Amino acid sequence: MSVPDETQPPLPNERRKASRRSDDLLLEVAFDSKSITGRAEQVSTEGVFFFAHEPVRVTLKLLQDGHEQSYPGRLVRVERLSEHTTGFAVEFERPS
């Protein structure tokens, strides 16, 4: 009977619906909304956490191999990774 390796944490359940690929593409994001209306949930002297009930629409411009393509999307997550680095997750909008 084998003993599980306890030095390796279990892998989290994969929630992604589509496969990913790693690319080193130049990217530009234009925020389509000039303002966001929401409701403050938590306020302190350091900042505020709020909810918005409208999507934050963006347009992504990707440059690959000298070709530029634009894609509409919506911002779905922002994560501060360090003092100087922020990660953004954008969901592409599907044509109706």
N, C-alpha and C positions, 0 to 999 in steps of 0.2 A: 504494500500500500504506500503510495507516495504522499509526502507532506507538502502542502502548498507553500510556495515561496512567499513568506510574509514581508520580505523587504520591498516587494513591488506592490504598490497600491492597485486595487482593482480599477479597470478602465471604466469610465463613466458610460452610461448608455448613450449611444449616438442618437441625437435628435435631428440631425440634418436630413433633409429630404432629397437633396441633390448632391452629387459627387463634387468635390472641389479639386482645383488644380492650382499649383503655385506658379505665379507669373510675376515678372518684374516689369510692370507696365507703368508708364506715366499716366497720371490720373488727375483730373480737375473736377471739382464738385461745385456746382452752382446751386445755392439755396433758393428755391422758387418762392418761398414765403419770406416776406419782409418782416413779419412779426408773427408771434405765436401767442395765442390766448390760452390760458390755463387756470388751474386752481391750485394755490399754494397749499401744500400738505404739511411741510415742515420748514420753519423759518428760524434762523439763528443769526447771530452777528457774523458768522462765517459764510453764510449763503442760504440758499433755498432749494427745496426739492418740490417739484410741481408736476402735475398731470395735465396733459393737453388732450382734448378729445377729437382733434383733427389731425390727420397725418402731416408730417413735416416732409413736404415734397422737395425732391432734389433732381438735378440733371447731372449725370455722370458723363464726362468726356474721357474716353480711353484712347491712348495713342499706342499703337503696336505696329511695328514694321513700317513706319511712315504713314499709316492709315489711322485717321481719327473717326471714332464712332461715338454717338451720343445715345444714352439710355435713360429713360425716365425711371424714377424710383422713389422710395420713401425711406427716410432715416428710421431705423428700428432700434438702434442701440448706440450709446456713446459710453466709452469706458476709459477712464484716466488710468494709464499704465504707469506713468511716472510723472515727475514735475514737468518734463518737456515732451512727453509722448502721450497722445490720445488715440485710441482706436475707435473706428466708426464702422457700423454695420448698416448696409443699405440693402433693401429688398427691391429687386427689379419689379416694375409694374408690368403686368401682362396686358397685351392689347385686348380690348373688349370685343 
